[in-house]
Amino acid sequence: MLPFLRITLFSILIFYAFNMIIKLIFRRKMRKLNEKIEETLGVDNSAPKEDQIKPRIDPNIGEYTDFEEVE
């Protein structure tokens, strides 16, 4: 029973370690790819600042009408 438990725990440990290593490699590759694309296209993917964001107002919206309750 003990060797089976030891092999199972060791297999789980190897699986999680392998999974973490793959995630780290993938993130690094994606970051490098993103930097290369930005450099090639000259695109800045940073979020716009608050003063650059303009609210969108639909010109087709009418005036506000206040309705009163009628008894």
Secondary structure, 3 states (H helix, E strand, C coil): CHHHHHHHHHHHHHHHHHHHHHHHHHHHHHHHHHHHHHHHHCCCCCCCCHHHCCCCCCCCCCCCCCCCCCC
